[in-house]
Amino acid sequence: MLTRIIGILSGKGGVGKTTTAINLGASTLDFGREVIVVDGDLGTSNLALQLGLVHFPATIQDLLKGDVDLFHAIYIHESGLRIIPASISLRYLEAESEKLRDLFTRLNSMVFVDSPPGLDRQVLSIMEACDEALIVTNPNISAVTDALKTVSVARDMGKKITGVVVNRYEGGKFDLSLEEISEMFEEEILGVVPESKDVKKSQFLRTPLVKLSPLSPVSLAYKEIAAKILGVDYRKPRFAFLRRLVRF
């Protein structure tokens, strides 16, 4: 298949990019597509740790330096999700966009790149190396403002904006409404992921929530988003609401 490279971007830290990358990757796998999730955060990496991977001799940094073959840096989680981790070492914090692009293209699959927050050189290199930008934000003015800056830079680079994911949405009176967020971005809200304690449990158990609890509202939201990205039909299971009547 042709490689499709989507950067998971935000502008602000702590909005849920890593959780989004993991669960979109796992959802894509459920749809029968080849997928790899890459940790593009060379400074504060935690993708592998969220999946319980604590020992990884080969990393994206090793690939970029040409020290290892691609095969040795791809790890398979027990859920079947393939990932390329980043080192927790601070010795190799930047990468040229050309090298990143070459690496991503060689993966020959759907690629989700978990990007660092902000708009520093590292983020710009990752953005340049990706085909598309998927924007993750929270429903507050600070997160949305930072995400808007990211969208502006991505547009200037000529990147396709895949859409906006509003994460940790509660719909409270102190949240921005979905209509307000959509108007500010002038982009499609691709999906809305509700606030849920299920996410913390999945992180504690080091398993993608879409695998751990496939009928949870968060899992269903990620599956809908993945389906839109892939262009496949998806309908929520009719009995999904029963999940709310039993304990997770």
C-alpha positions in Angstrom: 0.0 0.0 0.0 1.0 3.6 -0.4 2.4 5.2 2.7 0.2 7.9 4.2 1.9 10.0 6.9 -0.2 11.8 9.4 1.3 14.0 12.1 -0.6 14.2 15.4 -0.1 17.8 16.4 -1.5 20.3 18.9 0.7 23.2 19.9 0.0 22.7 23.6 1.3 19.8 25.7 -1.0 17.5 27.7 -4.0 17.6 25.3 -3.8 13.9 24.6 -1.8 13.5 21.4 -0.1 10.3 22.5 -3.4 8.7 23.7 -4.9 9.7 20.3 -2.0 8.3 18.3 -2.1 5.0 20.1 -5.9 4.6 19.9 -6.1 5.7 16.3 -3.4 3.3 15.5 -5.2 0.4 17.2 -8.5 1.4 15.6 -6.8 1.4 12.1 -5.5 -2.1 12.9 -9.0 -3.2 13.7 -10.1 -2.0 10.3 -7.6 -4.4 8.8 -5.1 -1.8 7.6 -1.3 -1.8 8.0 -0.3 0.8 10.5 2.7 2.0 12.5 2.7 4.6 15.3 6.0 6.5 15.5 7.2 8.5 18.5 8.4 11.7 17.0 9.0 13.4 20.4 12.7 13.1 20.6 13.0 15.2 23.7 10.2 14.0 26.0 9.2 10.6 24.5 6.6 8.5 26.3 4.8 6.5 23.6 6.5 3.3 24.4 6.2 3.7 28.1 2.4 4.2 27.8 2.3 0.8 26.2 4.5 -0.9 28.8 7.7 -1.0 26.7 10.6 -0.2 29.0 13.5 -1.9 27.2 14.0 -0.9 23.5 17.6 -1.1 22.3 16.8 0.4 18.9 14.9 3.6 18.5 14.0 6.2 15.9 17.2 8.1 16.8 19.2 5.0 15.8 17.3 4.7 12.5 18.0 8.4 11.7 21.7 7.9 12.5 21.8 4.8 10.3 23.0 2.6 13.2 20.3 -0.1 12.8 18.0 -1.6 10.2 14.4 -0.6 10.1 13.3 -4.1 11.2 15.1 -3.9 14.5 13.4 -0.7 15.6 9.8 -1.8 15.1 8.2 -3.3 18.2 4.9 -5.1 18.4 2.7 -4.6 21.4 0.6 -7.5 22.6 -2.4 -5.9 21.0 -0.8 -6.2 17.6 0.0 -2.5 17.3 3.4 -1.8 15.8 5.4 1.1 17.1 8.8 2.8 16.7 9.8 4.3 20.0 12.1 7.3 20.7 15.0 7.1 23.1 14.6 8.8 26.5 18.2 10.0 26.1 18.8 13.7 25.4 21.8 13.1 23.2 19.9 13.3 19.9 17.1 15.8 20.0 16.8 17.1 16.5 16.3 15.5 13.0 16.2 16.9 9.5 12.9 16.7 7.8 14.5 15.0 4.8 15.7 12.1 7.0 12.4 11.9 8.7 10.5 11.9 5.4 12.7 9.1 4.1 12.2 7.0 7.2 8.4 7.5 7.2 8.1 6.6 3.5 10.0 3.4 4.0 7.4 2.1 6.4 5.0 1.4 3.6 1.8 1.7 5.7 -0.4 4.2 7.4 1.9 6.1 9.7 0.7 8.2 12.8 3.5 10.4 14.1 3.1 11.3 17.8 4.6 14.8 17.7 6.0 17.0 20.5 4.1 20.1 21.6 5.0 23.6 20.5 6.3 24.9 17.3 10.1 24.6 17.7 12.5 23.3 15.1 11.8 19.7 15.9 8.0 20.1 15.4 8.6 22.0 12.1 10.8 19.2 10.8 8.2 16.6 11.6 5.4 18.7 10.1 7.5 19.1 6.9 8.0 15.3 6.8 4.3 14.4 7.1 1.6 14.5 4.4 -1.1 15.7 6.7 -1.7 17.3 10.0 -4.3 16.0 12.5 -4.9 18.6 15.1 -5.7 17.6 18.7 -7.1 20.1 21.2 -9.0 20.5 24.4 -12.1 22.6 24.7 -10.4 25.6 26.4 -9.2 28.8 25.0 -5.5 28.2 25.8 -5.4 24.8 24.0 -7.4 26.1 21.0 -5.3 29.2 20.6 -2.0 27.1 20.5 -3.6 24.7 18.1 -4.7 27.5 15.8 -1.0 28.5 15.5 -0.2 25.0 14.5 -2.9 24.9 11.9 -1.6 28.3 10.5 1.9 26.9 10.1 0.7 23.7 8.6 -1.3 25.6 6.0 1.7 27.8 5.2 3.6 24.6 4.5 0.9 23.4 2.2 -0.1 20.5 4.4 -3.5 19.0 4.3 -5.4 19.4 7.5 -7.0 16.0 8.1 -9.3 17.6 10.7 -9.6 18.6 14.3 -10.1 16.2 17.3 -11.6 17.8 20.4 -10.3 15.6 23.2 -11.5 15.4 26.8 -14.8 17.1 26.0 -17.4 17.4 28.8 -19.7 20.1 27.4 -19.6 22.0 30.7 -20.4 25.7 31.0 -16.7 26.5 31.2 -15.8 24.6 28.0 -15.8 26.2 24.5 -18.8 24.8 22.5 -18.1 22.6 19.5 -19.7 25.4 17.3 -17.2 27.9 18.7 -14.2 25.6 18.2 -15.3 24.8 14.6 -15.7 28.5 13.7 -12.3 29.3 15.2 -10.5 26.7 13.2 -12.5 26.9 10.0 -11.9 23.2 9.7 -14.0 20.1 10.1 -14.2 18.7 13.7 -13.4 15.2 12.8 -14.4 13.8 16.1 -15.1 14.5 19.8 -13.6 12.3 22.5 -15.3 12.6 25.8 -13.6 13.0 29.2 -13.4 9.6 30.9 -11.6 7.8 33.7 -11.3 4.8 31.3 -8.3 6.5 29.7 -6.3 6.5 32.9 -7.2 2.8 33.5 -5.9 1.9 30.0 -2.7 3.8 30.6 -2.2 2.0 33.9 -2.8 -1.3 32.2 -0.5 -0.3 29.3 -3.1 -1.2 26.7 -4.9 0.9 24.0 -8.4 1.6 25.3 -10.0 0.5 22.0 -8.6 -3.0 22.7 -9.2 -3.0 26.5 -12.8 -1.7 26.4 -14.0 -1.5 22.8 -17.5 -0.4 23.6 -16.5 2.5 25.9 -17.6 6.0 24.6 -13.9 7.0 24.1 -13.2 3.8 22.1 -16.2 4.4 19.9 -15.2 8.0 19.3 -11.7 6.9 18.2 -13.0 4.3 15.9 -15.3 6.8 14.3 -12.4 9.2 13.8 -10.2 6.4 12.3 -13.0 5.4 10.0 -13.3 8.9 8.7 -9.6 9.1 8.1 -9.6 5.8 6.3 -12.7 6.5 4.3 -14.5 3.4 5.5 -18.1 2.9 6.7 -18.5 2.5 10.4 -21.6 2.4 12.6 -21.6 2.3 16.3 -22.8 -1.1 17.7 -26.5 -0.8 18.6 -25.9 -2.3 22.0 -23.0 0.0 22.9 -25.2 2.0 25.3 -25.6 -1.1 27.4 -21.9 -0.7 28.3 -22.9 2.3 30.5 -25.1 0.1 32.6 -22.3 -2.2 33.7 -19.0 -1.5 35.4 -15.9 -1.2 33.3 
